[in-house]
Amino acid sequence: MPTFPDEAERNALAEECQRCPELAESRTCISWGNGPLSADLVVIGEAPAEGDPEAEQWRGGNLTGMAYTSRRSGRKIRQVLADAGFGHEDCYYTNAVKCHPPENRDPTDAELANCRPYLVREVETVKPAAVVTTGKHATKTVLALDDATLDGFLDSVLDPRRSNALGVTVVPLLHPSYQEVWLSRLGYDRETYVDAITEAVAGVSDT
């Protein structure tokens, strides 16, 4: 079982945010980044899940106020990265947007843009060796900082690219919710995928 973050690791950048009225209306709370501010990796997800109030601990960011703390995606990505050699002390987890979109819809381009300054502040604070984006929307919002676009997300998986805006290399990964769907289509099983993450991220961290 991966380590559940301590509430003291919740890096709240604002007491309240109303930049996206629809998200502010739909959220239970803002889901802020969490983890050591000296982490080697900043791991960026898409948006907090609606959450499961029946869960004992892993209730999801919309209820816990911390990114990647759901029973499904949160535990899964933390375990995958731990298996790749990047445990709790190595990773700071956050999301491209900090509030739960209604009905689990995708975040809009405007919402991604509104939240991007928070993301930049987090990366500038942590000063990681690499940024790991999980899924299409997280990757797209980071690339937008360099006015770059994402032509095909699957083609970008495990293909490191430099973000001049952030001053760090970005390594896209599959979103944990869709990991099983796409692994075999990319020619991986879980073991070889984990090995590929270790190689890609460690290679970036060593440069």
Secondary structure by P-SEA (a helix, b strand, c coil): ccccccccccccccccccccaaaaaaccccccccccccccccccccccccccccccccccccccccccccccaaaaaaaaaaaaccccccbbbbccccccccccccccaaaaaaaaaaaaaaaaaacccbbbbccaaaaaaaaaaacccccccccccccccccccccbbbbbbccccccccccccccccaaaaaaaaaaaaaaaaac
